[in-house]
Amino acid sequence: MSDPTASTAQPEASRPTWGETLRVYLEAPTLRMLFLGFSAGLPLLLVLGTLGFRLREAGIDRTTIGFLSWVGLAYGVKWLWAPLVDRLPLPLLTRWLGRRRSWLLLAQVVIALGLTGMALTDPRNALNAVVWFAVLVAFASATQDIALDAFRIESAGTERQGALAAAYQTGYRLAMIWAGAGVLWIAARAEIADASAYQHAAWQTAYLVMALSMGVGMVTVLLSPEPVGRPLAPTRGVAQWLQVALVEPFTDFIRRYRWHAALILGLIAVYRISDVVMGIMANPFYVDMGYTKEEVATVSKFFGVIMTLAGAFLGGALSLRLGVMRTLMLGAVLSAASNLLFAWLAGRGHDVMGLVFVVSADNLSGGIASAAFVAYLSSLTNIQYSATQYALFSSMMLLLPKWLAGFSGKFVDAFGYAPFFIWTAALGLPVLLLVWLATRNLKTLPPQRPGIVADD
């Protein structure tokens, strides 16, 4: 006769040592995400920030440059074609590489071609062509993001998603440095002395180097195994395909989480609200406090980037060791608290060491929160619809914060910087409640994917 206590007694899972925890960053899936993160981060600035610098140097007016920033809207509506990336096979490529790698490689090739077109086109003579090449790069980049999110989610279990997210963020931010400072450095050194202010040949060299840099992602895709996903059920006709590709991913989420879905979607919509709303006024704050461009660049590019990378790695390690939900709570607390440091800095005037301390703390907090949040979003997806569902989540998380951030300037004009930073910190208080409720309610739900359980 069986032991009556056998059904209730649960073996206590031993936590990994710090050595075992950190070794996850040397595993092949984690290293692959580092290089793929670089490929994902490269195009963003080349069609937004860096492009604006180039166009302004070429004599394009600021109003036009502002309108051209709408190119970045492709990243906000990527969920519209995510179902195609999730399910539509590509002729020849899918049979050769598999569902995820085929879309990744196609997107990377299109990005490289678009950057090459931007390199060869002089905006002074053919601005419309430059814009259309930028649109091509933006949509291909958003498509790469969709396929890459699905590739990452399917490459490892939930317990390793934090580490994969940290590696991804590291590669992404390194690429942004290369596409920001790097492209300017290349263009400056390719210039001819005593020539005109705008030298197309110099920018051509810089953008061609960026196009070649997409080879990092292409080689990684070709050398990576296709992740094991669930096989797709065959469909009959367009109506059934639309039902499976468009409707099912969203109804599946509601069906799995029932009324808890509203709580989860609420958390997704506001988790980064403190960071996003505060970030809009960060640069005007630096200017008004008398910091020079050199001081801000040095602090953000060295101390800020280093601390963000450190925070991402720490967030990934803590997610693996302590659990995603505990790390999510820690990230929410730190993100809100770091805004209070900006309120403190507002009362000190021009204080470079104070700026180093505040920016470092803010970026460390942001790195921890981002790694935990990506891991949390990954845990919510059904592996059968990973691309579509994650694209919806990652697009949704910026809608409310970006809308609210539009009013930040009016608030500062009316009340000043210190009250503004305190107010943005207060915006994080509802986030803490939602994380606590999500953690509590997760314990009442059956695991939605293998290995997904609430933190004890």
Disulfide bonds with the S-S distance in Angstrom:
none
